[in-house]
Each structure stands twice: as C-alpha cells, then as structure tokens.
Amino acid sequence: MSERGYAAIALHNCKNPHNVGGVFRAAGCFNADLIVVDGKRRMRALGGLAADTQKAWRHTPLLTPDDVMSTIPFNAIPIAVDLVEGAVELANFVHPERAYYIFGPEDGTLGNEIVDRCKHRVMIPTSFCLNLAATVNVVLYDRQTKQRHAQRIRGIAA
C-alpha cells in the first residue's frame, strides 16, 4: 500500500542555516514533498545545505517566496506548528492527507498574522524549546507513524 497525500514544510523567517540543511535531511528521511522558506533571513539560511548529508535538496523542491502563506498548495491544510494558545498536542493530532506544516523561527514565534490563517495549531510539549530541524523531524515522524498504523488497520479490515 502506498501513502496518500503529501506533506509540505514551510519555514518562516528561520535563523540558523544548519537547521535548513537538517530540514532537508528530514524531508528526505520522511518523504516530505516540498520545502518553503520565507522571511528576511531566508537567503542567509539557505547557506546551511551542507548539513543535508544525503543531499535531499537535489530531490525536494524549494520555494523562497516573501510570504509562506502565498505558496500553500491547492487544497492543502495549513498547520501552525508552534507553542501557541489553543494548540493541540502532537500526540493527539490527526494529520490531514494534504498537509502544509508551517514552523516559526528559532528565536521567535509565527505570530498571529500566520497562526490566524491556519486551520490547525499543533505543539510538541517539551521542557525546553526544540531545535527547528528536530521539531520538523518529530512532526514528520509522527505523520509517518500514524499513516502506517492507519494502513495496517485498513489492511486488516479489507
């Protein structure tokens, strides 16, 4: 059985170039289909692709718009991944088939301008803030694990 849908990753105003490389590596490991990087620091942040040791940047499309909200794929569900009020813990989150995950900067938050335009808000409860690339890995792993579990259930029910 193949997985249905897709996962797109958007990084809003990321600061650390190594995190961008780590996000590309996560995209390669967990089959993300698109990476979007916006913000005033985006071109500097793209200098960290050396951290992507599997060179996933060669196989995963990258967009660098002025605004991550301008590149939401048709019919995708925007999801703010941030420690914001009203966010659902990742363990309880049901990932949509067509997901557009938006992650905030390492030194800030997404802000209401983006969060208010997202259908879902998700957070990972931790004692301290996670590294941006680590957060993307955790979200994509959670998505993959829940998809595989659903496929096994469908296989048993069929």
Secondary structure, DSSP 8 states (H G I E B T S, - for coil): ----SEEEEEEES---HHHHHHHHHHHHHHT--EEEEESTTHHHHGGGGGG-TT-GGGTS-EE--S-GGGG--TT-EEEEESS-TT-EEGGG----SEEEEEE--TTS---HHHHTT-SEEEE---SS---HHHHHHHHHHHHHHHHHHHHHHHHHH-
